[in-house]
């Protein structure tokens, strides 16, 4: 009989703690401050609602005597603890820390720093549109930083991770539905649909800011190239961009001829150069370009002084391509 190994919680906890990095906490502190700035200095003073539990907390603070920061803690902490097993210790610790910083600075802005909220926002006063745009962007940057450094600043995202699949929804759709319901309830209870609609603008600006911070300004592209001069193309691309490329064997469906596919990852500013290089070597090459939502590798770039590497060395990268329609440059039937 084989003995079942007992779960060693102490060793597991040590291993999980080793995954935590102090640099992440520094950026998560900054993320909490930025998020609190966007919400408490722009959105809430003019009656606008942020998305998720942040917006819910503000709504509840309007209809109850409790403070916004108190509701942030009450609503967020239980769901992060509920998702502990599925999401892992580092994610929970980072998230709770970011929420703690957010709640702390929201309280400081509202109760300690002595800011004047009598005219609305201390920054834009009663300019609701400006508050919606800049409040959404700033809070979105804070949320994006939190995601980029290992956590989430809103428990609704965790709620989506736990329950979205059970009701056949994506996490993004789940969060969007939650926010839509929040804005409808807030508009009905407060009898102010104008602010609810402005809150939608703030939410949209926040989403774009999150995408910008998480994906980065230097968003990657992946290129699939089919060329009869694949050796020259691969060598030229590798030399120009200073990174490896992957060469794949393939077969044309109609012609049944053997083909070679060149795969490489570049940034958006290198797309035109890539097309120029391919056009100069093989004007009849087929090129398909897709967005890459994420990539991980320590050697996407390599040293030009490393003589041991071949120019066409396969890159070790994990890339996730979006489902967007690829940009193609087809000419002859190279497939």
Secondary structure, DSSP 8 states (H G I E B T S, - for coil): --------HHHHHHHHHHT--HHHHHHHHHHHHHHHHHIIIIIGGGT---SHHHHHHHHHHHHSSS-HHHHHHHHHHHHHHHTHHHH-HHHHHHHHHHHHHHHHHHHIIIIIS----TTSBTTTBT-HHHHHHHHHHHHHHHHHHHHHTT--S-HHHHHHHHHTGGGT--HHHHHHHHHHHHHHHHHHHHT-HHHHHHHHHHHHHHHHHHHHHHH-SS-EEEEEEE-TTHHHHHHHHHHHHTS--EEEEEE-TTT--EEEEEEEEEEGGGHHHHHHHHHHH-TT-EEEEEEEEEEE-S-SS--TT-TTS-TT-----EEEE-SS--EE---S---
